[in-house]
Amino acid sequence: MTGSSAGALVFISHDSRDADLAEAFSKLLKSVSAGMLKCFRSTDKKGTEGFQYGDEWYNVLMKKLQAASEVVCLFTERSIDRPWILYEAGLAKAKLETRVRAIAFGVPLTRLQTGPFFHFQNCEYTEDALSKLVQELTSRIPNCEPDPDVIRDQVKAFKATSDKIIEGLSRRGEKEKATEDNPLAKFLEEMKGLVRNLPSQVSEKMIETGDPSRRRRFRRFHPMVFEEMMHMGGESGDPIGILLAASMVREDMPLDSVRGQATAGDYEPVITTRFPLEQRPSDVAAPGA
């Protein structure tokens, strides 16, 4: 069943952030047609014009597009480039041969001339243009001929409501842009994100420290322990003491990545610093020697 024979159902395609605007436009169509003109808008959370709980949303979306007699796309400054609106409009026009209309809310019509809407006669955001569009939509209902003056009055009320919605969208858009341009505001937003994630990070750290194998890393050692280890070994130059001491901190200071890359000369400054001349062993073997 194609859109031309489906009956009077208007599919309102819009960005989810413009849900209030879609709701106001749906109320306009219902008030003018005395409830005879049905609408579908995916963001409806109050009535039956959207998805029902348990619906497979994509299948329902396709069925509504197929049943629609008209597809009306609502474009604002922040939704004009949204790919999903273009997808719904392209599918309705190319596959289902359904009439597609577009309303430019607060954006010039020239912004709609670069995409697929270049081929459509789009609607300006004026009382005259909106009144003509509503009259065309209601003409799809048999024996429904609302008075033009009634349509104009309803459109005037709708435009007053939509003006406030668009003004609010503009303020939010400017605030978002100011946040992006202001380094301090951007830093504060990042700090908010870090604070929000802090409880989960603390929980993960507690889980890690609860593991006995990791708990060993947080133990404290008396300095004499290392002193005793450094003097272990039977023969001069026996590295057993150094290896035992290094094994206690091997996870924090792995040496495998540098093993074989250093020479005995690289360790000379370390040996000189760690062992004054009067306490220095006669022979200290460098790793890899």
Protein Blocks (a to p, Z undefined) as FASTA:
>chain_A
ZZklnopcddddddfklmmmmmmmmmmmmmmnnomaccddfklckbmmbccehiafklmm
mmmmmmpmbdcddddfklmmgmklmmmmmmmmmmnopacddddehiafklmmmmmmlmpc
cddddfklmmmmmmmmmmmpghiacdfklmmmmmmmmmmmmmmmmmmmmmmmmmmmmmmm
mmklmmmmmmmmmmmmmmmmmmmmmmmmmpmklmmmmpccdfklmmmmmmgcjbghiakl
mmmmmmmmmmmmccklmgokacfklmmmmmmmmmcfklpcfbdcdehZZ
